[in-house]
């Protein structure tokens, strides 16, 4: 079908008609020129300064945004690195405290075993000495002895 003038202009701008000799670097776009030049066939201008300014502005904005993102990523990388170091320190501290808890648990097991041994020996001693009634008699006589001793000393 027939092309509109806008699509024809785009076709001319994007074609090799801008570079009739086929040599790279010889087009006005590559030479850095910002003035409007015409292609050799005289149909349309090759470049429009407003378009190039807009493109250059967009490129600068994109580069600035990428630089800002790179700086932000650097800050983020530093934060993640510090966080990793803190995690390692916390892990080391947890290992140390786990060892201490294990040692405490072993000491408590030893103490409970010792207490169980003393309790069982005391029970055996009470049984051998005549049971609980003799134990209470001995305890009562010991307390009586202490009270009488205190009375003799204070009178």
FIVEX-923786 format. One line per field, with one value per residue: x, y, z of N, C-alpha, C, O in turn; residue number from 1. Coordinates in Angstrom, 2 decimals. Layout:
REM residues N
nu [X;...] $
nv [Y;...] $
nw [Z;...] $
cau [X;...] $
cav [Y;...] $
caw [Z;...] $
cu [X;...] $
cv [Y;...] $
cw [Z;...] $
ou [X;...] $
ov [Y;...] $
ow [Z;...] $
pos [NUM;...] $
This chain:
REM residues 155
nu [0.81;0.27;2.64;2.66;3.73;5.25;6.10;7.59;9.60;10.90;11.82;13.65;15.50;16.54;17.82;20.48;20.83;21.67;24.36;25.89;28.30;28.91;30.83;32.06;31.70;31.57;29.16;27.01;26.00;27.89;30.03;29.73;28.45;26.03;24.42;21.80;21.81;21.41;20.41;21.99;20.01;18.15;15.66;14.83;15.80;18.80;19.47;17.92;18.38;16.93;16.11;18.57;19.54;17.59;18.03;20.69;20.32;18.73;20.51;22.47;20.90;20.29;22.88;23.56;21.63;22.43;24.95;24.18;22.77;24.84;26.39;24.57;24.36;26.94;26.93;24.99;26.28;28.41;26.94;25.78;28.09;29.04;26.92;27.20;29.64;28.89;27.06;28.77;30.29;28.28;27.60;30.00;29.98;27.67;28.46;30.50;29.00;27.29;29.12;29.83;27.34;27.00;29.12;28.25;25.90;26.97;28.36;26.19;24.87;26.80;26.72;24.06;24.17;26.02;24.57;22.38;23.73;24.62;22.13;21.04;22.90;22.48;19.87;20.30;21.91;20.12;18.29;19.94;20.56;18.30;16.02;13.67;12.68;14.78;16.60;15.30;15.24;17.98;18.49;16.84;18.07;20.55;19.87;18.86;21.17;22.62;21.02;21.17;23.90;24.12;22.64;24.25;26.51;25.58;24.61] $
nv [-1.18;2.38;4.55;6.69;10.12;10.36;7.75;7.29;9.16;8.09;5.74;6.69;7.94;5.81;4.27;3.25;5.40;7.67;7.42;7.42;6.50;4.23;4.08;3.66;5.93;8.20;9.43;12.17;11.83;10.26;11.93;13.81;16.15;18.67;20.13;20.58;18.47;17.51;14.51;12.99;12.80;14.66;14.47;14.29;15.84;14.70;14.71;16.01;18.68;18.83;16.21;14.89;16.26;15.52;12.74;12.68;13.87;11.93;9.80;10.83;11.09;8.40;7.36;8.78;7.78;5.09;5.39;6.34;4.11;2.26;3.36;3.11;0.34;-0.25;0.73;-0.95;-3.42;-3.08;-2.94;-5.49;-7.00;-6.18;-7.13;-9.86;-10.29;-9.71;-11.78;-13.98;-13.48;-13.67;-16.34;-17.57;-16.77;-18.08;-20.74;-20.85;-20.35;-22.55;-24.62;-23.95;-24.32;-27.05;-28.05;-27.13;-28.61;-31.19;-30.96;-30.52;-32.97;-34.62;-33.58;-34.16;-36.93;-37.39;-36.34;-38.07;-40.39;-39.75;-39.40;-41.99;-43.44;-42.24;-43.05;-45.80;-45.85;-44.90;-46.98;-49.08;-48.21;-48.55;-47.50;-44.82;-43.91;-44.21;-42.46;-40.02;-39.98;-39.77;-37.30;-35.64;-35.96;-34.83;-32.15;-31.55;-31.80;-29.60;-27.46;-27.71;-27.34;-24.68;-23.49;-24.00;-22.52;-19.86;-19.39] $
nw [0.00;-0.21;1.30;4.21;4.62;6.97;7.53;5.28;5.61;7.80;6.69;4.80;6.48;7.94;6.07;3.79;2.23;3.38;3.47;0.86;-0.32;1.02;2.93;6.19;8.88;7.37;7.27;8.16;10.71;12.03;11.96;13.88;13.33;13.79;12.30;9.87;7.19;3.78;2.08;-0.80;-2.73;-2.26;-1.02;1.83;4.97;6.61;9.37;12.25;14.42;16.84;17.35;17.69;19.93;21.77;21.87;22.76;25.27;26.46;26.50;28.24;30.56;30.99;31.43;33.77;35.51;35.55;36.71;39.23;40.10;40.15;42.21;44.32;44.36;45.16;47.77;48.82;48.49;50.29;52.67;52.73;52.93;55.47;56.99;56.53;57.85;60.46;60.83;60.75;63.06;64.98;64.63;65.49;68.18;69.04;68.73;70.68;73.02;72.93;73.40;76.02;77.27;76.87;78.43;80.94;81.14;81.27;83.71;85.41;85.13;86.30;88.92;89.65;89.53;91.61;93.78;93.76;94.48;97.09;98.33;98.10;99.63;102.13;102.63;102.81;105.11;107.04;107.03;107.93;110.49;111.96;110.98;110.38;112.82;114.74;113.66;114.00;116.80;117.38;116.19;117.79;120.33;119.78;119.29;121.86;123.37;122.35;123.21;126.03;126.38;125.59;127.63;129.86;129.26;129.15;131.71] $
cau [0.00;1.03;3.18;2.44;4.96;6.04;6.78;8.58;10.72;11.64;12.50;14.79;16.50;17.14;18.41;21.86;20.88;22.41;25.78;25.88;29.53;29.00;31.98;31.71;32.29;31.47;27.84;26.98;25.74;29.14;31.05;29.50;27.83;24.68;23.64;20.93;22.35;20.46;21.00;22.31;18.84;17.39;14.30;14.58;17.03;19.36;19.36;17.28;19.08;16.12;16.13;19.87;19.60;16.75;18.72;21.85;19.82;18.29;21.73;23.06;20.04;20.49;24.20;23.49;20.86;23.27;25.98;23.53;22.48;26.12;26.76;23.65;24.76;28.16;26.51;24.30;27.30;29.10;26.02;25.68;29.38;29.04;25.92;27.82;30.65;28.15;26.49;29.87;30.60;27.18;27.77;31.11;29.51;26.71;29.24;31.16;28.00;26.83;30.12;29.69;26.11;27.25;29.94;27.38;25.01;27.75;28.60;24.91;24.65;27.71;26.22;22.85;24.61;26.61;23.48;21.65;24.56;24.55;20.77;20.87;23.73;21.79;18.73;20.85;22.37;18.93;17.75;20.86;20.58;17.04;14.89;13.45;12.45;16.07;17.20;14.64;15.70;19.35;18.37;16.28;19.09;21.58;19.32;18.79;22.54;22.97;20.27;21.75;25.23;23.90;22.21;25.40;27.43;24.99;24.22] $
cav [0.00;3.64;4.96;8.08;10.90;10.10;6.46;7.44;9.88;7.16;4.79;7.37;8.20;4.57;3.51;3.55;6.58;8.70;7.15;6.92;5.82;2.99;4.10;3.92;7.14;9.35;10.05;13.33;11.36;9.77;12.97;14.70;17.40;18.85;20.96;19.80;18.26;16.76;13.38;13.39;12.75;15.87;14.21;14.65;16.12;13.52;14.85;17.21;18.96;18.55;14.77;14.54;16.79;14.66;11.46;12.92;14.08;10.63;9.02;11.39;10.71;6.96;7.17;9.29;6.81;3.91;5.74;6.37;2.72;1.64;3.86;2.47;-1.06;-0.28;0.89;-2.19;-4.47;-2.84;-3.31;-6.96;-7.50;-5.99;-8.05;-11.18;-10.35;-9.81;-13.13;-14.88;-13.23;-14.24;-17.79;-17.94;-16.60;-19.16;-21.98;-20.75;-20.51;-23.94;-25.42;-23.67;-24.96;-28.50;-28.30;-26.94;-29.76;-32.32;-30.71;-30.74;-34.42;-35.16;-33.16;-34.93;-38.30;-37.36;-36.14;-39.34;-41.33;-39.36;-39.69;-43.45;-43.87;-41.78;-43.94;-47.08;-45.62;-44.81;-48.34;-49.89;-47.73;-48.85;-46.84;-43.39;-43.57;-44.03;-41.24;-38.90;-39.99;-39.23;-35.88;-34.99;-35.94;-33.87;-30.82;-31.40;-31.57;-28.23;-26.54;-27.81;-26.71;-23.24;-23.06;-24.05;-21.45;-18.55;-19.22] $
caw [0.00;-0.21;2.60;4.58;4.55;8.17;7.41;4.21;6.18;8.64;5.81;4.22;7.52;8.40;4.97;3.43;1.38;4.12;3.29;-0.51;-0.70;1.75;3.82;7.59;9.45;6.49;7.35;9.07;12.07;12.59;11.99;15.00;12.87;14.31;11.37;9.00;5.85;2.96;1.39;-2.17;-3.59;-1.98;-0.55;3.22;5.75;7.26;10.81;12.79;15.68;18.03;17.61;18.22;21.29;22.61;22.04;23.62;26.63;26.99;26.78;29.47;31.68;31.23;32.05;35.13;36.29;35.73;37.69;40.54;40.47;40.51;43.55;45.26;44.46;45.97;49.18;49.17;48.61;51.56;53.75;52.73;53.44;56.93;57.54;56.51;58.90;61.73;60.91;61.12;64.48;65.77;64.55;66.36;69.56;69.33;68.91;71.99;74.08;72.90;74.10;77.45;77.74;76.92;79.62;82.10;81.17;81.78;85.13;86.11;85.15;87.32;90.23;89.92;89.83;92.95;94.73;93.81;95.23;98.50;98.80;98.25;100.77;103.33;102.83;103.30;106.48;107.88;107.16;108.74;111.86;112.64;110.34;110.57;114.24;115.40;113.11;114.67;118.21;117.38;115.88;118.96;121.38;119.36;119.55;123.31;123.81;121.98;124.08;127.37;126.31;125.54;128.97;130.78;128.90;129.45;133.11] $
cu [0.85;1.45;2.80;3.77;5.84;6.77;7.81;9.81;11.55;12.41;13.74;15.88;17.22;17.85;19.86;21.96;21.58;23.90;25.96;27.14;29.69;30.16;31.51;32.41;32.15;30.10;27.89;26.73;27.03;30.18;30.85;28.85;26.43;23.84;22.83;21.59;21.37;21.17;21.20;21.10;17.88;15.98;14.04;15.88;17.47;19.16;18.62;17.91;18.25;16.16;17.46;20.03;18.79;17.45;19.91;21.42;19.40;19.48;22.38;22.23;20.23;21.83;24.20;22.73;21.68;24.37;25.40;23.23;23.75;26.56;25.87;24.00;26.04;27.84;25.84;25.29;28.07;28.22;25.89;26.95;29.44;28.07;26.47;28.85;29.98;27.56;27.57;30.24;29.53;27.29;28.87;30.69;28.54;27.45;29.91;30.15;27.41;27.82;30.00;28.44;26.28;28.09;29.11;26.43;25.73;28.02;27.33;24.60;25.53;27.20;24.97;23.21;25.20;25.54;22.63;22.41;24.49;23.18;20.57;21.69;23.07;20.61;19.19;21.27;21.19;18.34;18.61;20.81;19.22;15.88;14.78;13.29;13.77;16.78;16.60;15.07;17.09;19.32;17.84;17.32;20.21;21.10;19.25;20.18;22.96;22.26;20.87;23.13;25.08;23.47;23.37;26.31;26.84;24.55;25.37] $
cv [1.24;3.99;6.40;8.81;10.65;8.78;6.51;8.14;8.95;6.16;5.42;7.58;6.92;3.82;3.92;4.77;7.74;8.57;6.59;6.17;4.49;2.96;4.40;5.18;8.34;10.01;11.22;12.91;10.92;10.87;13.94;16.01;17.48;19.69;20.04;19.72;17.41;15.59;13.76;13.40;13.89;15.66;14.76;15.03;14.86;13.59;16.12;17.47;18.64;17.08;14.37;15.05;15.92;13.33;11.62;13.15;12.76;9.75;9.52;11.01;9.24;6.69;7.64;8.31;5.54;4.19;5.77;4.95;1.99;2.07;3.20;0.99;-1.22;-0.17;-0.39;-3.34;-4.32;-3.27;-4.83;-7.57;-7.36;-6.95;-9.47;-11.34;-10.47;-11.21;-14.14;-14.72;-13.83;-15.76;-18.29;-17.84;-17.71;-20.48;-21.98;-20.98;-21.92;-24.86;-25.22;-24.34;-26.48;-28.87;-28.16;-28.13;-31.00;-32.18;-30.95;-32.24;-35.08;-34.82;-33.96;-36.37;-38.38;-37.21;-37.41;-40.38;-41.04;-39.69;-41.19;-43.98;-43.46;-42.68;-45.30;-46.96;-45.56;-46.20;-49.19;-49.48;-47.91;-48.10;-45.39;-43.04;-43.37;-42.77;-40.02;-38.82;-39.38;-37.72;-35.11;-34.88;-34.95;-32.45;-30.54;-31.10;-30.12;-27.21;-26.55;-27.17;-25.20;-22.73;-23.03;-22.86;-20.10;-18.38;-19.25] $
cw [0.00;1.20;2.89;4.54;5.78;8.05;6.31;4.75;7.04;7.78;5.20;5.26;7.92;7.31;4.74;2.52;2.07;3.89;1.88;-0.89;0.00;2.72;5.23;8.05;8.56;6.54;8.30;10.50;12.75;12.71;13.14;14.59;13.43;13.36;10.47;7.64;5.08;2.32;-0.08;-3.10;-3.31;-1.47;0.85;3.90;6.47;8.76;11.16;14.14;16.92;18.38;18.23;19.65;22.23;22.90;22.96;25.08;27.25;27.34;28.06;30.69;32.02;31.91;33.50;36.02;36.55;36.75;39.11;41.03;40.87;41.90;44.61;45.45;45.28;47.45;49.66;49.36;49.92;52.74;53.86;53.28;54.96;57.60;57.58;57.61;60.27;61.91;61.30;62.59;65.38;65.78;65.46;67.83;69.95;69.55;70.29;73.12;74.09;73.60;75.61;78.02;77.83;78.14;80.89;82.25;81.71;83.27;85.95;86.20;86.22;88.72;90.61;90.26;91.24;94.01;94.87;94.64;96.73;99.08;99.02;99.43;102.09;103.64;103.37;104.76;107.44;108.08;108.07;110.22;112.56;112.06;110.72;112.05;114.97;114.90;113.81;116.15;118.30;117.11;117.08;120.08;121.05;119.64;121.05;123.88;123.52;122.89;125.49;127.42;126.32;126.92;129.96;130.49;129.32;130.90;134.05] $
ou [2.07;0.71;2.64;4.82;7.06;7.94;8.83;10.93;12.78;13.52;14.77;17.06;18.42;18.46;20.39;23.05;22.04;24.64;26.15;27.07;30.53;30.45;30.67;33.54;32.56;29.90;28.75;27.21;27.23;31.12;31.70;28.72;25.73;22.66;23.14;21.88;20.58;22.37;20.64;21.17;16.91;15.18;13.16;16.95;16.65;18.72;18.69;17.99;18.81;16.23;17.49;20.58;19.22;17.47;20.13;22.08;19.68;19.46;22.80;22.79;20.33;21.91;24.77;23.14;21.63;24.70;26.02;23.41;23.75;27.04;26.35;23.94;26.21;28.41;26.09;25.15;28.37;28.70;25.90;26.90;29.84;28.36;26.25;28.94;30.43;27.58;27.31;30.49;29.83;27.08;28.72;31.00;28.60;27.10;29.89;30.43;27.07;27.41;30.06;28.48;25.78;27.82;29.24;26.17;25.17;27.92;27.38;24.13;25.09;27.23;24.82;22.63;24.91;25.60;22.21;21.81;24.33;23.09;19.99;21.23;23.08;20.37;18.56;21.03;21.25;17.93;18.09;21.00;19.05;14.81;15.69;13.73;13.87;17.49;17.33;15.23;17.36;20.05;18.35;17.44;20.76;21.85;19.54;20.33;23.60;22.86;21.06;23.48;25.85;23.89;23.45;26.84;27.59;24.14;25.19] $
ov [1.15;3.77;7.21;8.18;10.72;8.69;5.82;7.77;9.02;5.78;4.77;7.41;6.96;2.78;4.81;5.12;8.68;9.53;5.39;5.26;3.68;1.90;5.28;5.47;9.44;11.05;11.25;13.57;11.19;10.74;14.80;16.91;16.48;19.94;18.85;20.74;16.67;15.65;14.76;13.99;14.07;16.58;15.60;14.60;14.05;12.61;17.13;16.55;18.23;16.71;13.59;14.36;15.62;12.86;10.80;12.67;12.50;9.03;8.71;10.66;8.87;5.90;6.97;8.05;4.98;3.32;5.30;4.63;1.20;1.25;2.79;0.46;-2.20;-0.88;-0.85;-4.13;-5.31;-3.89;-5.38;-8.56;-8.30;-7.52;-10.21;-12.39;-11.22;-11.77;-15.04;-15.71;-14.43;-16.40;-19.31;-18.72;-18.21;-21.24;-23.00;-21.72;-22.44;-25.77;-26.18;-24.88;-27.11;-29.87;-28.97;-28.58;-31.76;-33.15;-31.52;-32.72;-35.97;-35.67;-34.38;-36.97;-39.32;-37.87;-37.76;-41.14;-41.95;-40.20;-41.60;-44.86;-44.22;-43.02;-45.87;-47.86;-46.12;-46.54;-49.95;-50.31;-47.43;-48.09;-44.80;-41.97;-42.44;-42.10;-39.10;-37.72;-38.58;-36.96;-34.02;-33.83;-34.31;-31.63;-29.42;-30.26;-29.49;-26.22;-25.49;-26.51;-24.51;-21.65;-22.14;-22.26;-19.26;-17.28;-19.12] $
ow [0.20;2.16;1.98;4.44;5.66;8.42;6.40;4.41;7.02;8.13;5.08;4.96;8.21;7.60;5.40;2.08;1.42;4.11;1.73;-1.72;-0.40;3.29;5.45;7.66;8.95;5.91;9.18;11.42;13.94;13.50;13.37;15.42;13.53;13.62;10.32;7.01;5.68;2.03;-0.54;-4.18;-4.04;-1.50;1.04;3.48;6.90;9.36;10.47;14.95;17.94;19.56;19.18;20.50;23.35;24.04;23.85;26.01;28.42;28.34;28.89;31.73;33.19;32.85;34.36;37.16;37.65;37.56;40.06;42.20;41.81;42.69;45.66;46.56;46.00;48.28;50.77;50.29;50.59;53.69;54.96;54.00;55.66;58.65;58.54;58.24;61.13;63.01;62.09;63.28;66.41;66.81;66.13;68.63;71.07;70.46;70.99;74.06;75.15;74.32;76.38;79.12;78.75;78.80;81.81;83.37;82.50;84.03;87.04;87.23;86.94;89.62;91.76;91.17;91.98;95.05;95.97;95.39;97.54;100.19;100.03;100.16;103.05;104.80;104.26;105.56;108.54;109.19;108.88;111.10;113.68;112.67;111.31;112.47;115.77;115.66;114.17;116.69;119.19;117.75;117.38;120.71;121.95;120.16;121.48;124.77;124.36;123.29;126.08;128.40;127.00;127.33;130.81;131.43;129.82;131.27;135.26] $
pos [1;2;3;4;5;6;7;8;9;10;11;12;13;14;15;16;17;18;19;20;21;22;23;24;25;26;27;28;29;30;31;32;33;34;35;36;37;38;39;40;41;42;43;44;45;46;47;48;49;50;51;52;53;54;55;56;57;58;59;60;61;62;63;64;65;66;67;68;69;70;71;72;73;74;75;76;77;78;79;80;81;82;83;84;85;86;87;88;89;90;91;92;93;94;95;96;97;98;99;100;101;102;103;104;105;106;107;108;109;110;111;112;113;114;115;116;117;118;119;120;121;122;123;124;125;126;127;128;129;130;131;132;133;134;135;136;137;138;139;140;141;142;143;144;145;146;147;148;149;150;151;152;153;154;155] $
